[in-house]
Amino acid sequence: MFDADFEFDDDLFGETRQRSKPALHSYNAKICGARWFDDEENAGDTEPAFFYKFRADLAYKDQDYQTALDNYIKSIAALSTNNTTVIRDVEEGICRCYYALGEQRLAEEAANRVWNISVNFEQKTSALNLIVALGLHFKQYKAALDSLIQLTLLHPANPELWLKLAFTYMHLTHASSSENIFPSIALLREPFQPLSHISISPKLVVCTCFARSKRLLRNVMRHVSSFVKEKNLKSQSQIDKYIEQLNLPAEQMERCYVWVNKQTTACKEDDEDKIVPNVQILDAPTEQIRADFETKWFSWFDE
């Protein structure tokens, strides 16, 4: 018999030793009653900043915006400067309170602070959504357009963003010319040339945005529930009515549809809705970002 010269300790084949288990101690979970943050004395080691924040959140939910604002301001004053995550959350609350109270300048300043401390994809998206909402609400369409374009760069397959772009370009066109795209859009006082570097009719710019939005809505029809599908179809029908009001020549509309379908199909093959863009694309100057974006999407008329 072949001897491999292996030796085993007899203890390996002995009875299994019983391992002692640590004794279990009872665990009393901390129970927080309703509105626990109103009682600072019984809060233990909870930081004061969080008392104010939770009070502010509740007041905001109850639409008591002034009380919410006061508590948000107290919260941010009590927070450590290193706690940027909570600071950003509180700053957004401050911005929304100013928005609800009609304080445009203060709301914009708070939104800019939120933007300045946003570093990743999700935070940039949230901050841009906030700035766009302010711009559209206070009719600052140029600021809204710049942020919408940046937001669309991060989310190129979002049909709602393209719809907002269409209406924003319409507002800016009415501000800079007497051309009446939609009679319902009031003229603005600030002159602005949306596409000074591209020789394309403003109506075609708006049509391109509408067509892109509609095509993206169509792309998801097979992957949504019946309720969403019904809402989706209504949105597409409404977009058709908007495009019809543009009164564009049939040949131009056909060229627009063909180009948008071609671009959307190419993007779909690249799974553009699954690609997370690098937020560093937003580091370029705003005017350069807008020029590059508009050249990409609206220069088809010169081709």
Backbone as numpy.savetxt, mean C-alpha at the origin, in Angstrom:
# Nx Ny Nz CAx CAy CAz Cx Cy Cz
35.02 -67.51 12.63 34.17 -66.32 12.63 35.05 -65.08 12.63
34.65 -64.12 11.80 35.46 -62.91 11.67 35.31 -62.05 12.92
36.41 -61.67 13.53 36.40 -60.85 14.74 36.71 -59.41 14.36
35.71 -58.56 14.48 35.89 -57.15 14.11 36.53 -56.36 15.24
36.78 -57.05 16.35 37.42 -56.40 17.48 36.59 -55.25 18.04
35.23 -55.45 18.01 34.35 -54.45 18.63 34.07 -54.85 20.06
34.09 -53.93 20.95 33.77 -54.18 22.35 32.62 -53.28 22.77
31.66 -53.82 23.50 30.50 -53.06 23.95 30.47 -53.07 25.46
30.03 -51.99 25.99 29.85 -51.88 27.43 28.57 -52.63 27.80
28.67 -53.51 28.81 27.49 -54.28 29.23 26.34 -53.39 29.68
26.67 -52.18 30.12 25.61 -51.28 30.60 24.64 -50.89 29.49
25.11 -50.99 28.24 24.23 -50.63 27.13 23.03 -51.54 27.03
23.18 -52.77 27.52 22.11 -53.75 27.41 21.38 -53.95 28.73
21.64 -53.08 29.67 20.98 -53.18 30.95 19.61 -52.52 30.92
18.98 -52.45 32.07 17.67 -51.82 32.16 17.78 -50.32 31.92
16.76 -49.80 31.27 16.73 -48.36 30.98 16.59 -47.57 32.26
17.44 -46.60 32.40 17.37 -45.77 33.59 16.18 -44.82 33.51
15.48 -44.69 34.57 14.35 -43.78 34.63 14.85 -42.36 34.87
14.52 -41.49 33.93 14.92 -40.10 34.09 13.91 -39.36 34.95
14.43 -38.60 35.83 13.54 -37.84 36.71 12.94 -36.67 35.95
11.64 -36.46 36.11 10.95 -35.36 35.45 10.80 -34.20 36.42
11.01 -33.00 35.92 10.84 -31.85 36.81 9.40 -31.72 37.25
9.25 -31.31 38.47 7.89 -31.14 39.01 7.19 -29.99 38.30
5.93 -30.21 37.99 5.14 -29.19 37.31 4.57 -28.21 38.32
4.68 -26.96 37.99 4.13 -25.93 38.87 2.90 -25.32 38.21
2.00 -24.89 39.01 0.78 -24.29 38.46 1.13 -22.98 37.76
0.41 -22.71 36.69 0.64 -21.49 35.90 -0.62 -20.65 35.90
-0.47 -19.46 36.37 -1.60 -18.55 36.40 -1.41 -17.50 35.32
-2.19 -17.63 34.26 -2.09 -16.68 33.15 -2.59 -15.31 33.58
-1.91 -14.31 33.07 -2.32 -12.94 33.37 -3.58 -12.62 32.58
-4.61 -12.23 33.27 -5.88 -11.92 32.63 -6.06 -10.41 32.60
-6.29 -9.89 31.41 -6.50 -8.46 31.25 -7.99 -8.19 31.08
-8.52 -7.39 31.94 -9.93 -7.04 31.83 -10.15 -6.02 30.73
-11.41 -5.77 30.48 -11.76 -4.77 29.47 -11.21 -3.40 29.88
-10.64 -2.71 28.91 -10.07 -1.37 29.13 -9.05 -1.38 30.27
-8.25 -2.44 30.31 -7.25 -2.54 31.37 -6.27 -1.39 31.34
-6.07 -0.81 30.17 -5.09 0.26 30.03 -5.55 1.58 30.65
-6.78 1.61 31.15 -7.24 2.82 31.85 -6.71 2.88 33.28
-6.26 1.75 33.79 -5.80 1.68 35.17 -4.29 1.46 35.19
-3.54 2.53 35.28 -2.08 2.44 35.24 -1.51 1.82 36.52
-2.20 1.95 37.63 -1.66 1.48 38.91 -1.54 -0.04 38.95
-2.46 -0.74 38.27 -2.45 -2.20 38.31 -1.86 -2.82 37.04
-1.05 -2.06 36.35 -0.53 -2.52 35.07 0.80 -3.24 35.17
1.36 -3.30 36.35 2.64 -3.99 36.49 3.76 -3.26 35.76
4.49 -4.02 34.94 5.67 -3.46 34.27 5.37 -2.97 32.85
4.11 -2.81 32.51 3.77 -2.31 31.17 4.24 -0.87 31.02
4.89 -0.59 29.90 5.41 0.76 29.67 4.27 1.75 29.48
4.43 2.96 30.02 3.38 3.99 29.87 3.03 4.28 28.42
4.01 4.17 27.52 3.75 4.47 26.11 2.64 3.59 25.55
2.56 2.36 26.04 1.55 1.45 25.50 0.16 1.75 26.07
0.11 2.29 27.29 -1.18 2.73 27.80 -1.78 3.76 26.87
-0.97 4.76 26.54 -1.45 5.84 25.69 -1.81 5.32 24.29
-0.99 4.40 23.79 -1.27 3.90 22.44 -2.59 3.13 22.40
-2.81 2.26 23.38 -4.05 1.48 23.37 -5.26 2.38 23.58
-5.11 3.39 24.42 -6.21 4.34 24.60 -6.49 5.08 23.29
-5.41 5.44 22.60 -5.56 6.14 21.32 -6.24 5.24 20.29
-5.82 3.98 20.24 -6.42 3.05 19.28 -7.92 2.92 19.51
-8.31 2.82 20.78 -9.74 2.69 21.10 -10.50 3.96 20.75
-9.91 5.10 21.07 -10.56 6.37 20.75 -10.71 6.54 19.24
-9.70 6.13 18.49 -9.79 6.22 17.03 -10.90 5.32 16.51
-11.00 4.12 17.07 -12.07 3.20 16.67 -13.44 3.82 16.94
-13.53 4.57 18.04 -14.79 5.22 18.39 -14.98 6.56 17.67
-14.04 6.89 16.77 -14.08 8.12 15.97 -13.95 9.38 16.83
-13.34 9.22 17.99 -13.00 10.39 18.83 -11.57 10.77 18.48
-11.41 11.45 17.36 -10.08 11.65 16.78 -9.20 12.59 17.59
-9.77 13.57 18.24 -8.95 14.48 19.04 -8.37 13.77 20.25
-9.20 12.96 20.93 -8.70 12.18 22.06 -7.64 11.18 21.60
-7.89 10.56 20.48 -6.91 9.61 19.93 -5.60 10.31 19.63
-5.68 11.48 19.03 -4.47 12.24 18.69 -3.68 12.60 19.94
-4.38 13.08 20.96 -3.70 13.47 22.21 -2.94 12.29 22.81
-3.55 11.12 22.79 -2.90 9.94 23.38 -1.79 9.40 22.50
-1.94 9.51 21.19 -0.84 9.10 20.30 0.39 9.97 20.54
0.17 11.26 20.69 1.28 12.19 20.92 1.97 11.87 22.25
1.19 11.57 23.30 1.77 11.19 24.59 2.55 9.88 24.46
2.02 8.97 23.67 2.68 7.67 23.50 4.04 7.83 22.83
4.08 8.61 21.77 5.33 8.75 21.04 6.38 9.50 21.86
5.92 10.37 22.74 6.85 11.10 23.60 7.47 10.16 24.64
6.74 9.10 25.01 7.23 8.17 26.03 8.01 7.00 25.45
8.02 6.86 24.13 8.70 5.73 23.51 10.20 5.97 23.38
10.95 4.89 23.47 12.38 4.97 23.22 12.62 5.21 21.73
13.62 6.01 21.42 13.90 6.32 20.02 14.34 5.09 19.23
14.75 4.04 19.93 15.17 2.81 19.25 13.99 1.93 18.83
12.83 2.20 19.39 11.65 1.37 19.11 10.95 1.87 17.84
11.63 1.74 16.71 11.12 2.33 15.47 9.84 1.65 14.98
9.66 0.37 15.30 8.46 -0.33 14.84 7.20 0.28 15.44
7.22 0.49 16.75 6.05 1.08 17.41 5.93 2.56 17.06
7.07 3.25 16.97 7.04 4.67 16.59 6.36 4.83 15.24
6.69 3.96 14.31 6.09 4.05 12.98 4.57 3.83 13.06
4.16 2.87 13.87 2.74 2.58 14.03 2.00 3.77 14.63
2.61 4.38 15.64 1.99 5.54 16.30 1.96 6.74 15.37
3.04 6.95 14.62 3.07 8.07 13.66 1.96 7.92 12.62
1.71 6.70 12.19 0.62 6.48 11.24 -0.72 6.82 11.88
-0.88 6.47 13.16 -2.10 6.84 13.87 -2.26 8.34 13.95
-1.16 9.05 14.22 -1.19 10.51 14.27 -1.61 11.08 12.92
-1.04 10.53 11.86 -1.37 10.98 10.51 -2.86 10.80 10.22
-3.40 9.65 10.57 -4.81 9.38 10.29 -5.73 10.27 11.11
-5.30 10.62 12.31 -6.10 11.54 13.12 -6.13 12.93 12.49
-4.97 13.43 12.08 -4.93 14.73 11.40 -5.75 14.70 10.12
-5.69 13.59 9.42 -6.49 13.41 8.19 -7.98 13.56 8.51
-8.42 12.86 9.56 -9.84 12.90 9.94 -10.25 14.28 10.44
-9.31 15.00 11.05 -9.60 16.33 11.59 -9.44 17.43 10.55
-9.02 17.06 9.34 -8.88 18.04 8.26 -7.62 18.88 8.33
-6.63 18.43 9.10 -5.38 19.17 9.23 -4.40 18.69 8.15
-4.48 19.28 6.99 -3.71 18.81 5.84 -2.21 18.86 6.06
-1.69 20.02 6.46 -0.24 20.18 6.60 0.32 19.21 7.64
-0.34 19.12 8.79 0.14 18.24 9.85 0.04 16.77 9.44
-1.02 16.43 8.71 -1.17 15.06 8.23 -0.05 14.70 7.26
0.28 15.64 6.37 1.36 15.39 5.40 2.70 15.26 6.09
2.94 16.08 7.11 4.20 15.99 7.85 4.32 14.63 8.54
3.22 14.17 9.13 3.24 12.86 9.80 3.45 11.74 8.78
2.81 11.86 7.61 2.98 10.84 6.57 4.43 10.78 6.10
5.07 11.93 5.99 6.48 11.96 5.58 7.37 11.32 6.64
7.02 11.50 7.91 7.80 10.85 8.96 7.64 9.33 8.87
6.43 8.88 8.57 6.21 7.44 8.39 7.05 6.92 7.24
7.08 7.67 6.15 7.87 7.27 4.97 9.36 7.21 5.30
9.84 8.18 6.03 11.27 8.28 6.31 11.80 7.13 7.16
10.93 6.50 7.97 11.38 5.39 8.80 10.91 4.04 8.24
10.40 4.06 7.02 10.00 2.81 6.36 11.19 2.26 5.58
11.49 0.99 5.77 12.70 0.43 5.16 12.42 -0.76 4.25
11.40 -1.57 4.55 11.19 -2.77 3.75 9.98 -2.62 2.83
9.72 -3.66 2.07 8.67 -3.63 1.04 7.30 -3.32 1.64
6.94 -4.01 2.72 5.62 -3.82 3.32 5.47 -2.42 3.90
6.52 -1.93 4.57 6.45 -0.60 5.16 6.37 0.49 4.10
7.14 0.34 3.02 7.07 1.31 1.93 5.68 1.33 1.30
5.11 0.15 1.12 3.77 0.05 0.55 2.75 0.76 1.42
2.82 0.51 2.72 1.88 1.13 3.66 2.03 2.65 3.67
3.27 3.13 3.67 3.51 4.57 3.70 3.02 5.25 2.43
3.26 4.62 1.29 2.81 5.19 0.01 1.29 5.21 -0.07
0.64 4.16 0.42 -0.83 4.16 0.46 -1.35 5.32 1.29
-0.67 5.60 2.38 -1.06 6.70 3.25 -0.92 8.04 2.53
0.21 8.24 1.86 0.46 9.50 1.16 -0.52 9.68 0.00
-0.82 8.60 -0.71 -1.79 8.67 -1.81 -3.17 9.05 -1.28
-3.58 8.43 -0.19 -4.89 8.74 0.39 -4.98 10.21 0.77
-3.91 10.75 1.34 -3.90 12.17 1.70 -3.99 13.05 0.46
-3.18 12.72 -0.55 -3.16 13.53 -1.77 -4.51 13.59 -2.45
-5.17 12.44 -2.56 -6.48 12.40 -3.21 -7.54 13.10 -2.37
-7.46 12.91 -1.05 -8.46 13.52 -0.16 -8.36 15.04 -0.17
-7.13 15.55 -0.12 -6.93 17.00 -0.07 -6.71 17.60 -1.47
-6.94 16.79 -2.52 -6.85 17.24 -3.91 -5.46 17.76 -4.28
-4.45 17.14 -3.70 -3.07 17.42 -4.08 -2.65 16.35 -5.08
-3.12 16.51 -6.31 -3.02 15.41 -7.27 -1.60 15.16 -7.77
-0.78 16.19 -7.82 0.61 15.97 -8.25 1.34 15.09 -7.25
1.19 15.39 -5.96 1.82 14.56 -4.93 1.24 13.15 -4.96
-0.07 13.06 -5.16 -0.71 11.74 -5.23 -0.18 10.95 -6.42
0.02 11.63 -7.56 0.51 10.95 -8.76 1.91 10.38 -8.54
2.80 11.17 -7.98 4.17 10.70 -7.75 4.18 9.47 -6.85
3.37 9.49 -5.79 3.33 8.34 -4.88 2.61 7.16 -5.51
1.58 7.43 -6.32 0.88 6.35 -7.01 1.81 5.61 -7.97
2.64 6.37 -8.66 3.59 5.75 -9.59 4.57 4.87 -8.83
5.09 5.35 -7.71 6.00 4.54 -6.91 5.30 3.29 -6.39
4.05 3.46 -5.98 3.27 2.33 -5.48 3.02 1.31 -6.59
2.76 1.80 -7.79 2.53 0.90 -8.92 3.80 0.17 -9.33
4.95 0.80 -9.14 6.21 0.10 -9.38 6.37 -1.09 -8.44
5.90 -0.94 -7.21 5.97 -2.03 -6.25 4.89 -3.08 -6.49
3.74 -2.64 -7.03 2.60 -3.55 -7.25 2.05 -3.35 -8.66
2.80 -3.73 -9.69 2.37 -3.46 -11.07 1.14 -4.23 -11.50
0.76 -5.28 -10.77 -0.39 -6.09 -11.17 -1.63 -5.76 -10.34
-1.65 -4.60 -9.70 -2.81 -4.21 -8.89 -3.74 -3.35 -9.74
-4.92 -3.85 -10.12 -5.82 -3.09 -11.00 -6.35 -1.81 -10.36
-6.51 -1.82 -9.04 -7.03 -0.62 -8.36 -6.07 0.55 -8.50
-4.77 0.28 -8.46 -3.79 1.36 -8.60 -3.85 1.98 -9.98
-4.03 1.17 -11.00 -4.13 1.70 -12.36 -5.41 2.51 -12.54
-6.46 2.13 -11.85 -7.70 2.90 -11.91 -7.50 4.26 -11.24
-6.81 4.26 -10.11 -6.52 5.53 -9.43 -5.61 6.40 -10.29
-4.66 5.78 -10.97 -3.78 6.54 -11.87 -4.59 7.22 -12.96
-5.56 6.51 -13.52 -6.38 7.09 -14.59 -7.09 8.34 -14.11
-7.72 8.27 -12.95 -8.45 9.42 -12.44 -7.51 10.56 -12.03
-6.35 10.22 -11.52 -5.39 11.25 -11.14 -4.88 11.99 -12.37
-4.56 11.27 -13.43 -4.15 11.93 -14.68 -5.27 12.81 -15.23
-6.50 12.37 -15.06 -7.62 13.19 -15.53 -7.69 14.51 -14.77
-7.55 14.43 -13.46 -7.58 15.65 -12.65 -6.45 16.59 -13.07
-5.26 16.05 -13.27 -4.12 16.88 -13.64 -4.29 17.47 -15.04
-4.90 16.75 -15.94 -5.15 17.26 -17.28 -6.11 18.44 -17.22
-7.13 18.35 -16.41 -8.07 19.45 -16.26 -7.42 20.65 -15.60
-6.41 20.39 -14.79 -5.73 21.50 -14.13 -4.83 22.26 -15.08
-4.36 21.60 -16.14 -3.36 22.21 -17.00 -3.88 22.61 -18.37
-5.14 22.30 -18.68 -5.67 22.66 -19.99 -7.17 22.82 -19.91
-7.74 23.27 -20.99 -9.19 23.42 -21.07 -9.85 22.18 -21.64
-9.06 21.14 -21.93 -9.62 19.92 -22.50 -10.51 19.24 -21.47
-11.74 18.99 -21.84 -12.72 18.44 -20.92 -12.85 16.94 -21.15
-12.07 16.16 -20.40 -12.14 14.71 -20.55 -13.45 14.18 -19.99
-13.71 14.49 -18.74 -14.98 14.15 -18.12 -15.61 15.43 -17.61
-16.84 15.73 -17.94 -17.48 16.96 -17.46 -17.58 17.03 -15.94
-17.58 15.87 -15.28 -17.78 15.86 -13.83 -16.54 16.26 -13.04
-15.38 16.36 -13.71 -14.15 16.70 -13.02 -13.99 18.21 -12.97
-13.90 18.75 -11.77 -13.77 20.20 -11.61 -12.36 20.64 -11.95
-12.23 21.87 -12.49 -10.91 22.41 -12.81 -10.17 22.79 -11.55
-8.85 22.57 -11.57 -8.00 22.95 -10.45 -7.20 24.19 -10.82
-6.67 24.85 -9.83 -5.95 26.10 -10.08 -4.48 25.88 -10.39
-3.89 24.83 -9.88 -2.44 24.61 -10.06 -2.14 24.08 -11.46
-1.37 24.81 -12.29 -1.04 24.31 -13.62 -0.03 23.17 -13.53
-0.21 22.18 -14.37 0.70 21.03 -14.34 0.64 20.31 -15.68
1.80 19.95 -16.20 1.87 19.20 -17.45 2.24 17.77 -17.12
1.29 16.84 -17.15 1.56 15.48 -16.71 2.64 14.76 -17.50
2.68 14.97 -18.83 3.59 14.20 -19.67 4.34 15.11 -20.62
5.21 15.94 -20.07 5.93 16.91 -20.89 6.97 16.26 -21.78
7.40 15.03 -21.46 8.47 14.38 -22.19 7.97 13.34 -23.18
6.64 13.19 -23.31 6.07 12.21 -24.23 4.98 12.88 -25.06
5.04 12.66 -26.38 4.05 13.28 -27.27 2.84 12.37 -27.42
2.00 12.33 -26.41 0.81 11.49 -26.43 -0.34 12.28 -25.84
-1.51 12.09 -26.39 -2.69 12.78 -25.89 -3.00 12.36 -24.45
-3.37 13.31 -23.58 -3.75 12.95 -22.22 -4.87 11.91 -22.18
-5.77 11.98 -23.17 -6.84 10.99 -23.22 -6.30 9.58 -23.41
-5.23 9.46 -24.21 -4.64 8.14 -24.43 -3.92 7.64 -23.18
-3.36 8.56 -22.42 -2.75 8.17 -21.14 -3.81 7.59 -20.22
-4.92 8.30 -20.10 -6.02 7.83 -19.25 -6.57 6.51 -19.77
-6.73 6.41 -21.08 -7.24 5.17 -21.68 -6.31 4.00 -21.41
-5.01 4.24 -21.47 -4.03 3.19 -21.20 -4.17 2.67 -19.77
-4.33 3.58 -18.83 -4.50 3.18 -17.42 -5.79 2.39 -17.23
-6.88 2.86 -17.84 -8.14 2.14 -17.74 -8.02 0.74 -18.36
-7.41 0.67 -19.55 -7.28 -0.61 -20.24 -6.42 -1.59 -19.45
-5.36 -1.08 -18.85 -4.48 -1.92 -18.03 -5.24 -2.45 -16.81
-6.02 -1.59 -16.17 -6.81 -2.01 -15.01 -7.81 -3.09 -15.39
-8.50 -2.88 -16.51 -9.50 -3.87 -16.95 -8.84 -5.20 -17.27
-7.71 -5.16 -17.96 -7.04 -6.41 -18.33 -6.58 -7.18 -17.09
-6.09 -6.48 -16.10 -5.66 -7.14 -14.86 -6.85 -7.75 -14.13
-7.99 -7.08 -14.17 -9.20 -7.64 -13.56 -9.62 -8.92 -14.28
-9.50 -8.92 -15.59 -9.86 -10.11 -16.36 -8.92 -11.27 -16.06
-7.67 -10.96 -15.78 -6.68 -12.02 -15.55 -7.00 -12.88 -14.33
-7.68 -12.30 -13.35 -7.92 -13.03 -12.10 -9.32 -13.65 -12.04
-10.09 -13.54 -13.12 -11.47 -14.01 -13.11 -11.59 -15.49 -12.79
-10.64 -16.29 -13.24 -10.73 -17.74 -13.03 -10.31 -18.16 -11.62
-9.78 -17.23 -10.85 -9.21 -17.61 -9.56 -9.95 -16.97 -8.38
-11.14 -16.44 -8.62 -11.86 -15.76 -7.54 -13.22 -16.41 -7.33
-13.81 -16.13 -6.17 -15.12 -16.67 -5.85 -16.21 -15.98 -6.67
-17.41 -16.53 -6.63 -18.51 -15.97 -7.42 -18.84 -14.55 -6.98
-18.75 -14.28 -5.67 -19.04 -12.94 -5.18 -18.03 -11.93 -5.73
-16.76 -12.28 -5.65 -15.71 -11.40 -6.16 -15.82 -11.28 -7.67
-16.17 -12.36 -8.33 -16.31 -12.33 -9.79 -17.41 -11.35 -10.21
-18.52 -11.36 -9.49 -19.61 -10.43 -9.80 -19.16 -8.98 -9.63
-18.46 -8.71 -8.54 -17.94 -7.36 -8.31 -16.92 -6.99 -9.38
-16.11 -7.95 -9.76 -15.09 -7.75 -10.78 -15.73 -7.37 -12.12
-16.79 -8.07 -12.50 -17.48 -7.79 -13.76 -18.11 -6.40 -13.75
-18.64 -5.99 -12.61 -19.20 -4.65 -12.50 -18.12 -3.59 -12.69
-16.95 -3.85 -12.12 -15.84 -2.91 -12.27 -15.41 -2.79 -13.72
-15.34 -3.93 -14.41 -14.97 -3.90 -15.83 -16.00 -3.15 -16.66
-17.27 -3.36 -16.35 -18.33 -2.66 -17.07 -18.24 -1.16 -16.85
-17.92 -0.75 -15.61 -17.79 0.67 -15.31 -16.59 1.27 -16.04
-15.51 0.52 -16.12 -14.33 1.00 -16.84 -14.66 1.20 -18.32
-15.44 0.29 -18.90 -15.86 0.45 -20.30 -16.62 1.76 -20.50
-17.44 2.11 -19.54 -18.20 3.37 -19.64 -17.26 4.57 -19.57
-16.26 4.48 -18.69 -15.28 5.57 -18.60 -14.53 5.74 -19.92
-14.10 4.62 -20.49 -13.36 4.68 -21.75 -14.23 5.24 -22.86
-15.50 4.86 -22.86 -16.42 5.35 -23.89 -16.56 6.87 -23.83
-16.54 7.42 -22.61 -16.67 8.87 -22.44 -15.45 9.63 -22.96
-14.35 8.94 -23.17 -13.16 9.61 -23.69 -13.31 10.01 -25.15
-14.24 9.35 -25.86 -14.51 9.68 -27.27 -13.25 9.63 -28.13
-12.47 8.60 -27.95 -11.25 8.43 -28.75 -11.58 7.78 -30.09
-10.80 8.07 -31.13 -10.99 7.38 -32.40 -10.82 5.87 -32.23
-11.59 5.11 -32.97 -11.57 3.65 -32.84 -10.18 3.08 -33.09
-9.46 3.66 -34.05 -8.13 3.15 -34.39 -7.16 3.33 -33.22
-7.24 4.47 -32.53 -6.36 4.71 -31.39 -6.70 3.78 -30.23
-7.98 3.58 -30.00 -8.39 2.67 -28.92 -7.93 1.25 -29.20
-8.02 0.83 -30.46 -7.59 -0.51 -30.82 -6.10 -0.67 -30.60
-5.32 0.32 -30.99 -3.87 0.27 -30.76 -3.56 0.19 -29.27
-4.30 0.95 -28.50 -4.10 0.96 -27.04 -4.39 -0.42 -26.46
-5.52 -1.02 -26.84 -5.88 -2.34 -26.32 -4.85 -3.40 -26.71
-4.41 -3.36 -27.96 -3.44 -4.34 -28.44 -2.14 -4.22 -27.66
-1.68 -3.00 -27.45 -0.41 -2.80 -26.75 -0.52 -3.23 -25.28
-1.62 -2.83 -24.63 -1.81 -3.19 -23.22 -1.91 -4.70 -23.06
-2.65 -5.36 -23.93 -2.77 -6.82 -23.86 -1.42 -7.50 -24.06
-0.64 -6.96 -24.99 0.68 -7.52 -25.24 1.58 -7.36 -24.02
1.57 -6.18 -23.42 2.40 -5.92 -22.24 1.95 -6.76 -21.06
0.65 -6.86 -20.87 0.12 -7.60 -19.73 0.40 -9.09 -19.87
0.29 -9.60 -21.09 0.59 -11.02 -21.34 2.06 -11.31 -21.07
2.93 -10.42 -21.52 4.37 -10.59 -21.28 4.68 -10.56 -19.79
4.04 -9.63 -19.08 4.26 -9.53 -17.63 3.72 -10.76 -16.91
2.58 -11.27 -17.41 1.98 -12.44 -16.78 2.89 -13.65 -16.88
3.57 -13.78 -18.03 4.50 -14.89 -18.20 5.67 -14.79 -17.23
5.98 -13.58 -16.81 7.06 -13.39 -15.84 6.54 -13.43 -14.41
5.24 -13.75 -14.23 4.63 -13.80 -12.90 4.87 -12.51 -12.14
4.49 -11.39 -12.77 4.76 -10.10 -12.16 4.03 -9.92 -10.83
2.92 -10.64 -10.63 2.20 -10.50 -9.38 2.87 -11.27 -8.25
3.88 -12.11 -8.58 4.58 -12.88 -7.56 5.97 -12.34 -7.28
6.43 -11.46 -8.14 7.77 -10.89 -7.97 7.72 -9.73 -6.99
8.58 -9.75 -5.99 8.66 -8.64 -5.05 9.77 -7.71 -5.51
9.42 -6.52 -6.02 10.44 -5.60 -6.52 11.36 -5.13 -5.41
12.55 -4.77 -5.79 13.51 -4.21 -4.85 13.11 -2.78 -4.54
12.94 -2.46 -3.25 12.49 -1.12 -2.88 13.53 -0.06 -3.23
14.75 -0.48 -3.59 15.77 0.49 -3.96 15.45 1.19 -5.27
14.49 0.66 -6.03 14.09 1.34 -7.26 13.45 2.68 -6.95
13.05 2.88 -5.70 12.44 4.15 -5.30 13.46 5.16 -4.82
14.74 4.79 -4.84 15.77 5.71 -4.36 16.11 6.81 -5.36
15.73 6.63 -6.61 16.01 7.64 -7.63 15.16 8.88 -7.39
15.55 10.03 -7.95 14.74 11.25 -7.80 13.32 11.02 -8.31
12.36 11.65 -7.65 10.95 11.44 -7.98 10.64 11.74 -9.44
11.19 12.85 -9.94 10.92 13.22 -11.33 11.47 12.17 -12.30
12.63 11.59 -11.97 13.21 10.56 -12.83 12.36 9.29 -12.80
11.87 8.94 -11.61 11.01 7.76 -11.49 9.76 7.93 -12.35
9.16 9.11 -12.27 7.94 9.36 -13.04 8.22 9.34 -14.54
9.33 9.97 -14.96 9.67 10.01 -16.38 9.90 8.60 -16.93
10.63 7.77 -16.19 10.90 6.40 -16.64 9.61 5.59 -16.70
8.76 5.77 -15.71 7.49 5.03 -15.67 6.61 5.40 -16.85
6.48 6.69 -17.09 5.60 7.15 -18.17 6.16 6.79 -19.54
7.47 6.80 -19.66 8.07 6.38 -20.93 7.78 4.91 -21.20
7.87 4.09 -20.17 7.62 2.65 -20.33 6.18 2.37 -20.73
5.24 3.05 -20.08 3.84 2.68 -20.26 3.08 3.53 -21.27
3.58 4.71 -21.58 2.79 5.60 -22.44 3.49 6.03 -23.73
4.63 5.44 -24.02 5.34 5.82 -25.25 4.95 4.94 -26.43
3.99 4.04 -26.24 3.59 3.12 -27.30 3.02 3.86 -28.52
2.45 5.06 -28.28 1.83 5.80 -29.38 2.86 6.24 -30.41
4.12 6.39 -29.99 5.18 6.83 -30.90 5.85 5.68 -31.62
5.49 4.46 -31.25 6.16 3.29 -31.84 5.67 3.03 -33.27
